[in-house]
Amino acid sequence: MTFRSQRERMLSGALYKADDPELVANRQACQRSLDVFNATGADDDDLRHQLLSELLASLGSGSVILPRFQCDYGAHITIGANTFVNYDSIMLDCAPIIIGRDVSIGPRVQLLTAQHPVDDHDARRERWESASAISIGDNAWLGAGVIVCPGVTVGDNTVIGAGSVVTNDMPAHVVAVGSPCRVIREVPQVRVVR
């Protein structure tokens, strides 16, 4: 495959150089937007929503992200409707991050698509890196401090316990905890009548 830019390499999952001038400029533009977002006042919900709507690939209606929020580009993050992202979230969106509808993300959750060569010490020293997409299914709940690693998919209606490190895909309709995260039980697929 022939690539025209480091950005194309990054988005394809190939090794790329993050110090590429185009990528640096894109990250700086994102950081300027986040500086404004993270400095908003307690009553500035409309301004925060407007800033995020301009920064992210897509922000579903009724979705909320609380400050302090950090990401690399913003443009590779898609969030469905009625999703809530609590304080101090970090989303390294060197690859797409797709978050479904009605998702609850606890404080200090990290969604990390970036990865570095493990076996090639020279490539790592030369600052080559790659990225793999993350997908969070509808109505999932990530507890406080969860870390989701590159390339992971979390299924619909799945609950990830606080402090878990998710290194592998998690199926739908389960509760999973730990480091590394593992399934501990299934969640019934019935609707509770209230």
KOLLUM-680497 format. One record per residue: residue in three letters; x, y, z of N, C-alpha, C in turn. Coordinates in Angstrom, 2 decimals, padded with zeros to 5 digits. Atoms other than C-alpha are relative to their C-alpha. Layout:
// KOLLUM-680497
{"Ala", {X, Y, Z}, {X, Y, Z}, {X, Y, Z}}
...
// end
This chain:
// KOLLUM-680497
{"Met", {000.84, -001.18, 000.00}, {000.00, 000.00, 000.00}, {000.88, 001.24, 000.00}}
{"Thr", {-000.76, -001.24, 000.08}, {001.31, 003.46, -000.91}, {-000.74, 001.10, 000.75}}
{"Phe", {000.59, -001.07, -000.79}, {000.71, 006.33, 001.50}, {000.55, 001.34, -000.47}}
{"Arg", {-000.43, -001.34, 000.38}, {000.83, 010.01, 000.64}, {000.43, 000.84, 001.20}}
{"Ser", {-000.31, -000.82, -001.17}, {001.12, 011.30, 004.20}, {000.11, -000.86, 001.25}}
{"Gln", {-000.08, 000.68, -001.29}, {001.93, 010.33, 007.77}, {-001.41, -000.16, 000.60}}
{"Arg", {001.38, 000.11, -000.49}, {-001.75, 011.02, 008.59}, {-000.68, -001.23, -000.59}}
{"Glu", {000.57, 001.19, 000.62}, {-002.81, 008.35, 006.08}, {000.58, -001.26, 000.62}}
{"Arg", {-000.63, 001.16, -000.65}, {-000.29, 005.95, 007.61}, {-000.63, -000.22, 001.37}}
{"Met", {000.56, 000.09, -001.34}, {-001.64, 006.72, 011.09}, {-001.39, -000.61, -000.03}}
{"Leu", {001.39, 000.45, 000.04}, {-005.29, 006.19, 010.17}, {-000.16, -001.40, -000.58}}
{"Ser", {000.07, 001.35, 000.56}, {-004.51, 002.94, 008.32}, {000.53, -001.05, 000.96}}
{"Gly", {-000.58, 000.94, -000.95}, {-002.77, 001.40, 011.32}, {001.46, -000.32, -000.26}}
{"Ala", {-001.42, 000.22, 000.31}, {000.69, 001.48, 009.71}, {000.88, 000.81, 000.96}}
{"Leu", {-000.95, -000.81, -000.77}, {003.79, 002.77, 011.48}, {000.06, 001.40, -000.61}}
{"Tyr", {-000.06, -001.39, 000.45}, {003.98, 006.56, 011.28}, {000.82, 000.81, 001.00}}
{"Lys", {-000.74, -000.92, -000.86}, {005.89, 009.51, 012.74}, {-000.93, 001.09, 000.49}}
{"Ala", {000.91, -000.98, -000.59}, {003.85, 011.65, 015.12}, {000.54, 001.42, -000.06}}
{"Asp", {-000.57, -001.35, 000.08}, {006.27, 014.57, 014.72}, {-000.12, 000.61, -001.40}}
{"Asp", {000.29, -000.54, 001.33}, {005.09, 015.07, 011.13}, {-000.66, 001.37, 000.14}}
{"Pro", {000.54, -001.36, -000.17}, {004.32, 018.82, 010.68}, {-001.53, 000.09, -000.11}}
{"Glu", {001.47, -000.04, 000.11}, {000.71, 018.18, 009.55}, {-000.66, -000.53, 001.27}}
{"Leu", {000.57, 000.58, -001.22}, {000.00, 015.97, 012.56}, {000.23, 000.91, 001.20}}
{"Val", {-000.27, -000.94, -001.10}, {001.67, 018.42, 014.94}, {-000.96, 001.18, -000.05}}
{"Ala", {000.92, -001.13, 000.16}, {-000.43, 021.28, 013.53}, {-001.42, -000.39, 000.38}}
{"Asn", {001.35, 000.47, -000.35}, {-003.62, 019.22, 013.88}, {-000.16, -000.17, 001.51}}
{"Arg", {000.06, 000.16, -001.46}, {-002.82, 018.33, 017.50}, {000.00, 001.36, 000.70}}
{"Gln", {-000.03, -001.33, -000.61}, {-002.01, 021.96, 018.32}, {-001.36, 000.69, -000.14}}
{"Ala", {001.33, -000.59, 000.19}, {-005.34, 023.11, 016.84}, {-001.00, -000.62, 000.97}}
{"Cys", {000.87, 000.69, -000.94}, {-007.12, 020.48, 018.92}, {000.25, 000.51, 001.42}}
{"Gln", {-000.33, -000.45, -001.35}, {-005.28, 021.59, 022.07}, {-000.51, 001.42, 000.26}}
{"Arg", {000.54, -001.36, -000.17}, {-006.29, 025.22, 021.48}, {-001.51, -000.06, 000.28}}
{"Ser", {001.44, 000.16, -000.25}, {-009.95, 024.14, 021.30}, {-000.24, -000.55, 001.40}}
{"Leu", {000.16, 000.59, -001.33}, {-009.54, 022.04, 024.43}, {000.35, 000.99, 001.11}}
{"Asp", {-000.30, -001.05, -000.99}, {-007.94, 024.98, 026.26}, {-001.25, 000.81, 000.31}}
{"Val", {001.23, -000.78, -000.18}, {-011.18, 026.91, 025.71}, {-001.04, -000.87, 000.71}}
{"Phe", {000.98, 000.91, -000.59}, {-013.39, 023.89, 026.52}, {000.26, -000.21, 001.49}}
{"Asn", {-000.34, 000.32, -001.39}, {-011.54, 023.07, 029.74}, {-000.02, 001.21, 000.92}}
{"Ala", {000.07, -001.23, -000.81}, {-011.68, 026.71, 030.91}, {-001.42, 000.52, 000.15}}
{"Thr", {001.39, -000.47, -000.09}, {-015.47, 026.98, 030.61}, {-000.49, -000.01, 001.43}}
{"Gly", {000.59, -000.08, -001.33}, {-017.54, 027.91, 033.63}, {-001.02, -001.09, 000.25}}
{"Ala", {000.94, 001.06, -000.41}, {-019.90, 025.65, 035.53}, {-001.33, 000.06, -000.75}}
{"Asp", {001.30, -000.16, 000.66}, {-022.95, 027.07, 033.72}, {000.10, 000.07, -001.53}}
{"Asp", {-000.24, -000.16, 001.43}, {-021.46, 026.99, 030.19}, {-000.28, -001.26, -000.81}}
{"Asp", {000.32, 001.26, 000.70}, {-023.14, 023.77, 029.00}, {-000.14, 000.20, -001.50}}
{"Asp", {000.22, -000.23, 001.43}, {-024.18, 025.26, 025.65}, {001.32, 000.26, -000.72}}
{"Leu", {-001.30, -000.27, 000.62}, {-020.67, 026.57, 024.91}, {000.82, -001.28, -000.10}}
{"Arg", {-000.75, 001.27, 000.04}, {-019.10, 023.20, 025.81}, {-000.54, -000.88, -001.12}}
{"His", {000.58, 000.83, 001.06}, {-021.54, 021.40, 023.51}, {000.37, 000.52, -001.38}}
{"Gln", {-000.38, -000.59, 001.28}, {-020.81, 023.83, 020.68}, {001.46, -000.30, -000.33}}
{"Leu", {-001.42, 000.26, 000.22}, {-017.04, 023.45, 021.09}, {000.25, -001.46, -000.37}}
{"Leu", {-000.18, 001.42, 000.30}, {-017.28, 019.66, 021.12}, {-000.59, -000.37, -001.35}}
{"Ser", {000.62, 000.27, 001.30}, {-019.61, 019.64, 018.11}, {000.92, 000.41, -001.14}}
{"Glu", {-000.96, -000.45, 001.02}, {-016.94, 021.54, 016.17}, {001.26, -000.84, 000.00}}
{"Leu", {-001.26, 000.73, -000.14}, {-014.03, 019.44, 017.46}, {-000.11, -001.47, -000.41}}
{"Leu", {000.13, 001.44, 000.20}, {-015.32, 015.86, 017.29}, {-000.57, -000.34, -001.36}}
{"Ala", {000.59, 000.45, 001.26}, {-016.25, 013.83, 014.22}, {-001.52, 000.04, 000.09}}
{"Ser", {001.45, -000.01, -000.20}, {-019.75, 013.47, 015.69}, {-000.28, -000.04, 001.50}}
{"Leu", {000.44, -000.02, -001.39}, {-021.44, 014.25, 019.01}, {-001.51, -000.12, -000.01}}
{"Gly", {001.43, 000.26, 000.01}, {-024.89, 012.74, 019.47}, {-000.77, 000.94, 000.90}}
{"Ser", {000.85, -000.89, -000.80}, {-027.78, 014.75, 020.85}, {-000.10, -000.52, 001.43}}
{"Gly", {000.10, 000.34, -001.41}, {-027.97, 014.83, 024.62}, {001.27, -000.52, 000.63}}
{"Ser", {-001.26, 000.49, -000.56}, {-024.37, 013.71, 025.04}, {000.75, 001.11, 000.71}}
{"Val", {-000.72, -000.97, -000.84}, {-022.19, 015.42, 027.64}, {001.40, -000.54, 000.28}}
{"Ile", {-001.36, 000.28, -000.45}, {-018.43, 015.48, 028.24}, {000.35, 001.09, 001.00}}
{"Leu", {-000.39, -000.97, -001.01}, {-017.29, 017.15, 031.43}, {001.49, 000.31, -000.10}}
{"Pro", {-001.42, -000.31, -000.04}, {-014.01, 019.02, 031.70}, {000.64, -000.74, 001.18}}
{"Arg", {-001.11, -000.19, 000.88}, {-011.15, 018.26, 032.00}, {000.02, -001.15, -000.99}}
{"Phe", {000.02, 000.99, 001.07}, {-011.15, 016.42, 028.65}, {001.25, 000.20, -000.85}}
{"Gln", {-001.19, -000.07, 000.83}, {-008.04, 015.59, 026.63}, {-000.11, -001.00, -001.14}}
{"Cys", {-000.11, 000.91, 001.14}, {-007.62, 014.10, 023.16}, {001.10, 000.51, -000.91}}
{"Asp", {-001.06, -000.40, 000.92}, {-005.07, 014.20, 020.35}, {-000.51, 000.86, -001.15}}
{"Tyr", {000.49, -000.67, 001.21}, {-007.14, 015.28, 017.36}, {-001.48, 000.38, 000.09}}
{"Gly", {001.44, -000.25, -000.09}, {-010.84, 015.12, 018.23}, {-000.75, -000.48, -001.23}}
{"Ala", {000.66, 000.30, 001.27}, {-011.68, 014.57, 014.57}, {-000.22, -001.49, -000.23}}
{"His", {000.14, 001.45, 000.18}, {-011.44, 010.78, 014.99}, {-000.88, -000.62, 001.08}}
{"Ile", {000.86, 000.47, -001.09}, {-013.93, 010.54, 017.89}, {-001.46, 000.17, -000.41}}
{"Thr", {001.43, 000.00, 000.28}, {-017.58, 009.63, 017.27}, {-000.73, -000.46, 001.26}}
{"Ile", {000.74, 000.30, -001.22}, {-020.02, 009.67, 020.19}, {-001.49, 000.00, -000.32}}
{"Gly", {001.43, 000.11, 000.24}, {-023.64, 008.50, 019.99}, {-000.81, 000.84, 000.96}}
{"Ala", {000.93, -000.81, -000.79}, {-026.69, 010.10, 021.59}, {-000.03, -000.44, 001.46}}
{"Asn", {000.25, 000.24, -001.43}, {-027.23, 010.39, 025.35}, {001.15, -000.71, 000.71}}
{"Thr", {-001.19, 000.57, -000.65}, {-023.69, 009.39, 026.29}, {000.56, 001.02, 000.98}}
{"Phe", {-000.56, -000.86, -001.04}, {-022.08, 010.77, 029.44}, {001.45, -000.39, 000.26}}
{"Val", {-001.43, 000.19, -000.26}, {-018.31, 011.19, 029.85}, {000.37, 000.88, 001.19}}
{"Asn", {-000.28, -000.72, -001.23}, {-017.26, 012.16, 033.36}, {001.37, 000.69, -000.05}}
{"Tyr", {-001.21, -000.82, -000.10}, {-014.31, 014.31, 034.51}, {001.28, -000.74, -000.38}}
{"Asp", {-001.39, 000.42, 000.22}, {-010.70, 013.91, 033.35}, {000.17, -001.16, -000.98}}
{"Ser", {-000.12, 001.04, 001.01}, {-011.26, 011.63, 030.36}, {001.16, 000.30, -000.95}}
{"Ile", {-001.06, -000.11, 001.01}, {-008.33, 010.99, 028.01}, {-000.34, -000.94, -001.14}}
{"Met", {000.25, 000.81, 001.19}, {-008.99, 009.78, 024.47}, {001.08, 000.30, -001.02}}
{"Leu", {-001.07, -000.17, 000.99}, {-005.88, 009.34, 022.35}, {-000.51, -000.57, -001.31}}
{"Asp", {000.70, 000.39, 001.23}, {-007.59, 009.29, 018.97}, {000.91, 000.06, -001.22}}
{"Cys", {-000.86, 000.15, 001.17}, {-004.70, 008.47, 016.63}, {-000.65, -000.94, -001.01}}
{"Ala", {000.88, 000.84, 000.82}, {-007.16, 005.90, 015.26}, {-001.42, 000.32, 000.45}}
{"Pro", {001.37, -000.31, -000.40}, {-010.95, 006.13, 015.35}, {-000.37, -000.56, 001.38}}
{"Ile", {000.65, 000.43, -001.24}, {-012.71, 005.94, 018.71}, {-001.49, 000.17, -000.23}}
{"Ile", {001.44, -000.04, 000.25}, {-016.36, 005.04, 018.29}, {-000.70, -000.42, 001.28}}
{"Ile", {000.73, 000.23, -001.24}, {-018.58, 005.31, 021.35}, {-001.49, 000.03, -000.34}}
{"Gly", {001.41, 000.15, 000.36}, {-022.18, 004.17, 021.06}, {-000.94, 000.93, 000.74}}
{"Arg", {001.07, -000.76, -000.66}, {-025.47, 005.51, 022.40}, {-000.12, -000.44, 001.46}}
{"Asp", {000.34, 000.29, -001.40}, {-026.34, 005.73, 026.10}, {001.15, -000.60, 000.79}}
{"Val", {-001.18, 000.51, -000.69}, {-022.79, 004.94, 027.21}, {000.29, 000.89, 001.21}}
{"Ser", {-000.43, -000.73, -001.19}, {-021.62, 005.94, 030.70}, {001.49, -000.26, 000.18}}
{"Ile", {-001.45, 000.10, -000.16}, {-017.91, 006.66, 031.08}, {000.38, 000.74, 001.28}}
{"Gly", {-000.34, -000.55, -001.31}, {-016.62, 007.21, 034.60}, {001.18, 000.96, -000.05}}
{"Pro", {-001.11, -000.95, -000.06}, {-014.04, 009.76, 035.75}, {001.34, -000.70, -000.25}}
{"Arg", {-001.39, 000.42, 000.26}, {-010.44, 009.39, 034.58}, {000.12, -001.26, -000.84}}
{"Val", {-000.11, 001.12, 000.94}, {-011.19, 006.75, 031.96}, {000.93, 000.41, -001.14}}
{"Gln", {-000.93, -000.23, 001.11}, {-008.54, 006.42, 029.25}, {-000.30, -000.96, -001.14}}
{"Leu", {000.17, 000.79, 001.23}, {-009.23, 005.24, 025.69}, {001.23, 000.28, -000.84}}
{"Leu", {-001.34, -000.22, 000.54}, {-005.79, 004.75, 024.16}, {000.21, -000.81, -001.27}}
{"Thr", {-000.20, 000.70, 001.26}, {-005.44, 003.90, 020.47}, {001.47, -000.10, -000.39}}
{"Ala", {-001.42, -000.06, 000.38}, {-001.70, 004.69, 020.27}, {000.77, -001.19, 000.55}}
{"Gln", {-000.89, 001.07, -000.45}, {000.88, 001.94, 020.46}, {001.37, 000.17, -000.64}}
{"His", {-001.39, -000.12, 000.45}, {004.62, 001.62, 019.98}, {000.57, -001.39, -000.25}}
{"Pro", {-000.58, 001.31, 000.29}, {006.77, -001.19, 018.56}, {000.53, -000.66, 001.27}}
{"Val", {-000.45, 000.73, -001.17}, {007.40, -003.83, 021.19}, {001.30, -000.72, -000.29}}
{"Asp", {-001.17, 000.83, 000.31}, {009.94, -006.08, 019.48}, {001.11, 000.74, -000.74}}
{"Asp", {-001.00, -000.74, 000.78}, {011.73, -003.49, 017.34}, {000.48, 001.21, 000.81}}
{"His", {-000.52, -001.05, -000.88}, {013.79, -001.44, 019.79}, {000.45, 001.23, -000.78}}
{"Asp", {-000.48, -001.13, 000.80}, {015.32, 000.70, 017.04}, {-001.17, 000.85, -000.49}}
{"Ala", {001.17, -000.76, 000.47}, {011.91, 001.66, 015.62}, {-000.61, 000.81, 001.14}}
{"Arg", {000.55, -000.73, -001.16}, {010.70, 002.61, 019.10}, {000.90, 001.19, 000.35}}
{"Arg", {-000.96, -001.07, -000.28}, {013.86, 004.67, 019.71}, {-000.12, 001.13, -001.03}}
{"Glu", {000.16, -001.00, 001.07}, {013.26, 006.44, 016.37}, {-001.39, 000.63, 000.00}}
{"Arg", {001.33, -000.58, -000.24}, {009.72, 007.30, 017.60}, {-001.05, -000.38, -001.06}}
{"Trp", {001.07, 000.52, 000.83}, {007.75, 005.21, 015.12}, {-001.11, -000.46, 000.92}}
{"Glu", {001.14, 000.51, -000.77}, {004.27, 004.40, 016.40}, {-001.10, -000.41, -000.95}}
{"Ser", {001.17, 000.38, 000.79}, {000.96, 002.99, 015.19}, {-001.22, 000.18, 000.88}}
{"Ala", {001.24, -000.17, -000.77}, {-002.66, 003.06, 016.29}, {-001.04, -000.99, -000.49}}
{"Ser", {001.09, 000.92, 000.32}, {-005.65, 000.73, 016.40}, {-001.29, 000.52, 000.63}}
{"Ala", {001.29, -000.56, -000.41}, {-009.31, 001.73, 016.68}, {-000.56, -000.67, 001.25}}
{"Ile", {000.73, 000.46, -001.17}, {-011.41, 001.38, 019.83}, {-001.48, 000.22, -000.26}}
{"Ser", {001.45, -000.12, 000.16}, {-015.16, 000.73, 019.82}, {-000.67, -000.38, 001.32}}
{"Ile", {000.77, 000.23, -001.23}, {-017.50, 000.98, 022.82}, {-001.47, -000.11, -000.40}}
{"Gly", {001.37, 000.28, 000.42}, {-020.96, -000.54, 022.30}, {-001.05, 000.82, 000.74}}
{"Asp", {001.13, -000.71, -000.60}, {-024.35, 000.97, 023.11}, {-000.24, -000.46, 001.43}}
{"Asn", {000.39, 000.24, -001.38}, {-025.31, 001.22, 026.78}, {001.08, -000.68, 000.83}}
{"Ala", {-001.10, 000.51, -000.82}, {-021.87, 000.12, 027.99}, {000.26, 000.97, 001.14}}
{"Trp", {-000.38, -000.83, -001.14}, {-020.60, 001.42, 031.31}, {001.44, -000.32, 000.35}}
{"Leu", {-001.40, 000.14, -000.39}, {-016.90, 001.97, 031.96}, {000.17, 000.70, 001.34}}
{"Gly", {-000.15, -000.58, -001.33}, {-016.24, 002.51, 035.67}, {001.22, 000.92, 000.09}}
{"Ala", {-001.07, -000.97, -000.22}, {-013.84, 005.08, 037.09}, {001.37, -000.64, -000.21}}
{"Gly", {-001.38, 000.41, 000.16}, {-010.22, 004.76, 036.02}, {000.25, -001.15, -000.94}}
{"Val", {-000.19, 001.09, 000.96}, {-010.76, 002.12, 033.33}, {000.97, 000.46, -001.08}}
{"Ile", {-000.90, -000.23, 001.13}, {-008.01, 001.91, 030.69}, {-000.38, -000.99, -001.09}}
{"Val", {000.30, 000.84, 001.15}, {-009.01, 000.59, 027.26}, {001.18, 000.11, -000.97}}
{"Cys", {-001.21, 000.05, 000.82}, {-006.00, -000.48, 025.16}, {-000.32, 000.00, -001.49}}
{"Pro", {000.20, -000.08, 001.45}, {-005.51, -000.16, 021.38}, {-000.67, -001.23, -000.59}}
{"Gly", {000.62, 001.07, 000.76}, {-007.73, -002.23, 019.11}, {-001.13, -000.72, 000.70}}
{"Val", {000.99, 000.71, -000.80}, {-010.25, -003.22, 021.79}, {-001.42, 000.42, -000.38}}
{"Thr", {001.44, -000.23, 000.14}, {-014.02, -003.54, 021.26}, {-000.68, -000.45, 001.28}}
{"Val", {000.82, 000.34, -001.15}, {-016.39, -003.48, 024.24}, {-001.43, -000.12, -000.51}}
{"Gly", {001.33, 000.27, 000.54}, {-019.79, -004.99, 023.44}, {-001.12, 000.79, 000.65}}
{"Asp", {001.20, -000.67, -000.50}, {-023.27, -003.56, 023.95}, {-000.35, -000.51, 001.40}}
{"Asn", {000.51, 000.32, -001.33}, {-024.62, -003.48, 027.53}, {001.04, -000.63, 000.93}}
{"Thr", {-001.06, 000.57, -000.83}, {-021.25, -004.52, 028.98}, {000.44, 001.02, 001.04}}
{"Val", {-000.48, -000.83, -001.11}, {-020.06, -003.17, 032.33}, {001.45, -000.39, 000.28}}
{"Ile", {-001.41, 000.22, -000.32}, {-016.32, -002.77, 032.93}, {000.26, 000.63, 001.37}}
{"Gly", {-000.19, -000.46, -001.37}, {-015.44, -002.47, 036.62}, {001.11, 001.03, 000.14}}
{"Ala", {-000.95, -001.08, -000.26}, {-013.52, 000.49, 038.01}, {001.43, -000.53, 000.09}}
{"Gly", {-001.41, 000.32, -000.07}, {-009.75, 000.38, 037.57}, {000.46, -001.11, -000.90}}
{"Ser", {-000.37, 001.10, 000.88}, {-009.81, -002.39, 034.97}, {000.87, 000.47, -001.15}}
{"Val", {-000.82, -000.24, 001.19}, {-007.26, -002.58, 032.15}, {-000.47, -000.98, -001.06}}
{"Val", {000.64, 000.83, 001.03}, {-009.02, -003.85, 029.03}, {000.98, -000.18, -001.15}}
{"Thr", {-001.02, 000.29, 001.00}, {-006.43, -005.50, 026.80}, {-000.53, -000.81, -001.18}}
{"Asn", {000.62, 000.83, 001.04}, {-008.77, -007.75, 024.75}, {-001.47, 000.37, -000.14}}
{"Asp", {001.42, -000.25, 000.23}, {-012.25, -007.50, 023.25}, {-000.84, -000.60, 001.11}}
{"Met", {000.97, 000.47, -000.98}, {-015.13, -007.85, 025.70}, {-001.33, -000.21, -000.71}}
{"Pro", {001.27, 000.26, 000.69}, {-018.37, -009.47, 024.49}, {-001.13, 000.87, 000.54}}
{"Ala", {001.19, -000.72, -000.46}, {-021.82, -007.93, 024.84}, {-000.59, -000.71, 001.21}}
{"His", {000.82, 000.53, -001.10}, {-023.94, -008.39, 027.97}, {000.80, -000.73, 001.07}}
{"Val", {-000.78, 000.61, -001.07}, {-021.21, -009.15, 030.51}, {000.46, 001.07, 000.99}}
{"Val", {-000.74, -000.82, -000.95}, {-019.59, -007.72, 033.62}, {001.42, -000.52, -000.02}}
{"Ala", {-001.41, 000.39, 000.06}, {-015.80, -007.72, 033.39}, {000.81, 000.93, 000.89}}
{"Val", {-000.81, -000.78, -000.93}, {-013.16, -006.58, 035.87}, {001.45, -000.48, -000.05}}
{"Gly", {-001.36, 000.43, -000.27}, {-009.46, -006.66, 036.63}, {001.04, 000.52, -000.96}}
{"Ser", {-001.14, -000.37, 000.81}, {-006.04, -006.18, 035.15}, {000.89, -001.23, -000.16}}
{"Pro", {000.83, -000.36, 001.14}, {-006.05, -007.71, 032.68}, {-001.48, -000.31, 000.26}}
{"Cys", {001.44, 000.12, -000.17}, {-009.82, -007.39, 032.44}, {-000.48, -001.36, -000.49}}
{"Arg", {000.56, 001.29, 000.37}, {-011.76, -010.65, 032.36}, {-001.49, -000.03, 000.37}}
{"Val", {001.44, 000.13, -000.25}, {-015.44, -011.58, 032.24}, {-000.21, -000.78, 001.29}}
{"Ile", {000.32, 000.73, -001.23}, {-016.86, -012.55, 035.63}, {-001.44, -000.52, 000.00}}
{"Arg", {001.37, 000.53, 000.10}, {-020.53, -012.99, 034.71}, {-000.72, 000.64, -001.18}}
{"Glu", {000.85, -000.55, 001.05}, {-023.19, -012.43, 032.09}, {-001.03, 000.93, 000.62}}
{"Val", {001.07, -000.91, -000.40}, {-025.81, -009.68, 032.28}, {-001.26, -000.46, -000.73}}
{"Pro", {001.22, 000.42, 000.67}, {-029.41, -010.75, 031.58}, {-000.39, 000.97, -001.12}}
{"Gln", {000.40, -000.81, 001.14}, {-030.71, -009.52, 028.24}, {-001.49, 000.29, 000.03}}
{"Val", {001.40, -000.33, -000.15}, {-034.13, -008.59, 029.60}, {-000.13, 001.43, 000.44}}
{"Arg", {000.26, -001.38, -000.40}, {-035.60, -005.16, 030.05}, {-000.75, -000.03, 001.33}}
{"Val", {000.64, -000.11, -001.32}, {-036.47, -004.35, 033.66}, {-001.10, 001.06, -000.08}}
{"Val", {001.13, -000.93, 000.00}, {-039.91, -002.73, 033.97}, {000.02, 000.77, 001.30}}
{"Arg", {-000.04, -000.84, -001.20}, {-039.89, 000.20, 036.38}, {-001.36, 000.59, 000.28}}
// end
